[in-house]
Every structure is written in structure tokens, then in C-alpha cells.
């Protein structure tokens, strides 16, 4: 009788344990990204391209979880993550507003750094913002650099010439229409390689703001049953990818891609 009771108890415990494992969410996560933020993310013939998507695919392969990727306009993507109609997006800056509706991984997918680029044939010293005063500076349309630069621009201390995109901005620099071009470090090197003019370019060392991390965000409203386990697994895997140099290697490959 005792043996029979123990067998029944063991069966019940085993069934309960199997139920916990069976409840693990293995459906593909639906992640959104930007339409055009090269070299980190862009869409080409409906397919997501870029360094961030390559890192995401490697990251989810490490934890054995399927994932689907889609490009959308940024505001719409944020709205879908907030409502839970998408599981997450990449790569976003961490802000108090976004922390209300999204969980962030411990490590970023990449860092964004705004730098000053000049022609190798016409360099100038740059240690502080006043070194840009009185100069013609190229900047992509709609971009804000930092509060100090924006104030100098508004007061006329810096003569900003706007470019429609990174390629046209570099063209302005190479043609002598501006003395420097400001933008994201990786984005400018990517465009310069595509134009095959990277050897004419010099990046000045001083950044215009501290490196800003950009993260994978997971929607708090999305029905992710194994959220805590998933985030733990992703954090461990991404930490390993940073420690091994895999993340930097992927980014470098996309920056220098022909």
C-alpha cells in the first residue's frame, strides 16, 4: 500500500514538473527595428539588414529561441511595443519614459557616438566646442548634437549647413563646402566605405557626447510567458558575446562592408 502511495505521489510530482516545462513560451518573438539606420539596421526588399539584426540572430540562436524581424517607422514601432502588439524592438536608448513599457537588457547591442570628421588634407585641432566656432559644419537634416552645440548653432557661433543624408554630407565635406561633418561614427565610416573615399577622411578623437548605449527592448505588455527566464538567458548570452569580442567584430564587418 505504501509503495503504491509513493508511486502515485511521484507520478503527480512528475506531471506537475512537466506542466511547468510545458508552459515555457517557445513561440517566435516578433521584434521590430528601424527602417534606415545604417550600418546598424535597415530594410532591403523587405528583409532586415545590418549589424544589429546579425547580433540579434546570433543572440537568439545561442539561447535556442526563434525570432522574426520586421522594419517599421520608429514611432509606430514604439507604439506597438508599448501596446504589446509586438514583443520588442531594437535598438533603443534607455529613458524613464520607455522604462514604463519596456524591459531593457543589461548590455546594449551597440553604442552611438557623435564625432567630428574632416578631410585628411585639411585637419584642425578639436578639443572643445569653441574650436568649432566660426567654422562651416555639415550636419544631417533634423539632427541635434548636444545642448551646447545646439545653442552655439542657434546663436550663430557655428555655421551649420544641413545635408539630406550622410552621403550628401560627406560629399559637401569632400567638395569643400563645409570644413567638417558631424554624425554617428559607424554611420559615417559605413557611408565613406560605400563611397570608397574612406582614405580621404579623418575622424577627430574628441567625441561630442559620451557614448550612448542602444538596447534590445522587450514589451512589458506583450504575452511573453517566460519573461524572467528569457531575459536572464539573453543577458547571459549577450554578456558572453561582448566578452568574446563577437559584438565588436560583427559591427566592424558591417562598417567596412563593400
Secondary structure, 3 states (H helix, E strand, C coil): CHHHHHHHHHHHHHHHHHHHHHCCCCCCEEEEECCEECCCEEEECCEEECHHHHHHHHHHHHHCCCEEEEECCHHHHHHHHHHCCCCEEEEEECCHHHHCCEEECCCCCEEECEEEEEEHHHCCCCCCHHHHCCCEEEEECCCCCCHHHHHHHHCCCCEEEEECCHHHHHHHHHCCCCCEEEEEHHHHHHHHHHHCCHHHEEECCCCCCCCEEEEEEEECCCCCCCHHHHHHHHHHHHHHHHHHCHHHHHHHHHHCCC
